[in-house]
Amino acid sequence: MSAVELAPAAEVASEGAAKTKKICIIAYSGELEPTWASMIIASTAAAMDMEVSIFVTFWGFGALVKDSKRLPGKNLMQRMLSVMQRPGISHRKLSKMNFMGMGPWMMFQLAKKYNVSKPKDLLGMCQELGVKIYPCQMTMDLFGLNKEDLIDGLEEPVGAATMLMLATEADSTLFI
Amino acid sequence: MDIKLKVDASGLSCPLPILRATQGMKTIAPGELMEVVATDPGSVKDMAAWAGSTGHTLVEQDSANGKFRFVLRHK
């Protein structure tokens, strides 16, 4: 009798072992280093056959706006934000020692010397490996961003409730 | 040993050896072998973790002259 009862439990255990691991990243920061870290973790997790979702909110949008968009925004204040910090994943500033762009320039020189992939290349890799990137609708409204301002291949914009579902269903959630 | 694909990830930093290995695996069939050569010391543990996570088998592993060589079998 007990053997019969154990059988389904054993099945569940083996299913559990084969279950795809899920990672959720909340990409909140806009500076170069956290953007870089998010991209490294997301691309590697996808390479490890994990299901990766990135919820992009607030300053994280710096990495989602197309590099070519100079002044996105619908009104003066939103455009002023774009003046103060140029959007685009290739234009991220360092959180320390930015020195008017000298810091990031040096960082990219070092990356080249030591064969470290730039955030933009890793983002391409993420998209190639099926990482799902969800833009936050509220931030888009706040910053006056249209879908056309953002890079291609993103999921439909969502809100905090979807992010919470992604986070609670994931095996690990990172707020970066 | 019949190696189907050789991937040279020499000089590349984390996570590129893993990403190159992932790209390589996509081009070979189940049961076939891929060889990856890397110089990143971190790749020794990383490649084993990657194989463990994806289900591919790390068949052979050695190092010489600062180069790390991995042979992996497609699951």
Interface residues (C-beta under 8 A of the other chain):
Chain A: K21 I40 S43 T44 A47 M48 D49 M50 Y114 N115 V116 S117 L122 M125 L129
Chain B: G11 L12 S13 C14 P15 L16 I18 L19 A21 T22 A49 W50 S53 T54 G55
